[in-house]
Amino acid sequence: MDYSQFLVMRQEIALLVVFLLVFLYDTFMPRRALGATSWFAVGCFALFTAYSFIWPAADAAQAFDGMYVTSPVCSLIKNILNVGVLIVLIQATKWTDSEMQSMRRGEFYELLLVTLFGMYLMISARHFLVFLIGLESASLPLAAMVAFDKNRYESHEAAIKYMLTAVFSSAIFMMGLSFVYGLSGTMYFSEIARNLQGENSAMLVCALAFVIAGIGFKLSLVPFHLWTADVYQGAPTSVTSYLSVISKGAAAFAFLVVLVQCFGAFYSQVWEWMLYALIILTITIGNLFAIRQKNMKRFLAFSSISQAGYIMLGIEGCNEGGMAALMFYILVYIFSNLGAFGVIGAIENKTGKVEMTDYNGLSRTNPWLACAMMLAMFSLAGIPPFAGFFSKFFIFTAAIGQGSIAIYILVLIALINTIVSLYYYLLVVKAMYISPEEPQIATFRSGCAERLGLWICVAGIIGLGIVSFFYDTIITTSQTSGLFAAIP
């Protein structure tokens, strides 16, 4: 075995170095120095993120006989996830330094870095064995993170629900893979596409349905979404924000790669129509159930289900423009959703309140937090000139690039749902700015790390809506990816 192949995995190796540094610091530093564990982890990861942006993968390369690949587009999506993880780490600092969590804060950062490593493998996998290793590495530590607040019953319940869902979704996914292997005789993405040429059997349709269902659980697509609201509500807010953004972003890009690289030849015959149904159900049901929610974390859970449907429109586009729109949507979603969770986390850490009625009159007592939440809601709703408007515009444009009547109808339904989502996002703004009731939350000063995380999110929401450089870079990188060669 040529061990120099590991050098192709530069980002994974650098991430493991960060993991080892945090682990060694948490294990061997004297007790008086452990108070700086959170900022040590943030500093190490910030340096790693800067390294990844400064020295991205310049050319495509592969390792382990093509089971793992890296390329500029893989490096770019990993860097986008790194930005989100860095914000989560900053926002989680006050929570991990609290009296209840300080003894276990090192474990939180170590588990989070392991899940990110698994997501990296999912993104770069070109063989289903590597993909499964990444999938389980990303899923199993998340169950421990959901149960991290061990003194709360809701956290235990959420962890059990997440674990059971992860087990069943993995079983369904592997059942689909067994069908794929039986039909193709291989687990390599490219060879599956080659060996299935001309195949059009009921078993192939069943295999694709199982594969889509298995990954659909990770993305919270309807009807595989029932775990989402309970897990988001029961998990610590920092873990919920990580689940809603980073996990979803990695799964979406991996989903795109699997469908295009393995089953691209069957796009119009099979999985295009499967995704039509999933997208309509996901956007519509996510929006309708979000209207009914009174708990802010459950509210954002159903919002994230709806947002997953919009992300799937980028996959439905099935071209370089769709992939670029998907990555830009994930980048904007990171700033918007983490901005909302940053406000929720700051208020919960100080007061323990997470109900929507608790936000009545927030603008009178905490105008900065109310403004940050308002910008996040406007961006999630797609109101110009904020970044969320352009992410939706690009993803709709990429989808209708196909020119079929069905895709026009799909985009029309998505647009109608955007109007519905505008209603429930503005409910939060109404509670903060228009509600005549007395404020439920007293004036307080949020922590330094919480303010820093919110400033980054606000800058991203406004900046990505003004500067087009980021999207230009993403679409230029996507056009050189060659991922869509299997599409007839």
Summary of the structure (lengths in Angstrom):
residues: 488
radius of gyration: 21.6
end to end distance: 36.8
largest distance: 70.3
contacts: 1845
relative contact order: 0.10
helix: 80%
strand: 2%
